[in-house]
Amino acid sequence: MSLVSARAFGLALGCALGIGLVGCADHDPVITHIGQSYPAAPDGGNAITDAGNDSGDASDANDAAAPVTWCAAYQVINCVCQQCHRNPPLNGAPIPLVTYADTQAHFPLSVSKNRVWQTMQKVISTDFMPYMGDPTIKPKVLPLTPDQKQLMLDWLGQGAHDEGGQACDMTCDWDKGPPPGRE
């Protein structure tokens, strides 16, 4: 197991067991684990385990926005998120984000009651993801552009539906190397 995978496993295990090592729930606003800091959610919780734990439907947040298609969201997921969220995941990512079904699955931590898309909404809105705190990841992880972030938040806020169908082209193939401009 790589050090990065060990970090992610420690984070998941600590949260699942309720151990305060990694800052689950109501612990410190910055969590340190094996020399790595993980930002807390704005309410003091952990951005990963607390993501979207309210049971309300996020769709009312963006009723005025035009429906965002799955393929538009997938282009961002494919060219940004899949640097780590492949199948199998790399660099300590806890889940793959390769298919629409991946976004609709239950988030795999036992302390989470969310679907993956609800967790995505929280970690993108709080700028926890894309996670840029690990300098060993090559190429360097870059933040979402403002347009990419807005598109993703609109799609997630509308309930992360497969508007327009699931047959999307793969714009970026990370197995062949970083997308242009990300070398």
BELURVEN-V325865 format. One line per field, one symbol per residue. burial: b if it has 9 or more other C-alpha atoms within 8 Angstrom, else e. A space follows every 50 residues. Layout:
# BELURVEN-V325865
burial: ???
This chain:
# BELURVEN-V325865
burial: eeeebbbbbbbbebbbeebbebbbbebebbbbbeebbebbbeebbbbebb bbeeeeebbeebeeeeebbbbbbbbbbbbbbbbbbbeebbebbeebbbeb ebbbeebebeebebbbbbbbbbbbbbebbbbbeeeeeeebbeebeeebbe bbbbbbbbbbebeebeeeeeeebbeeebbeeee
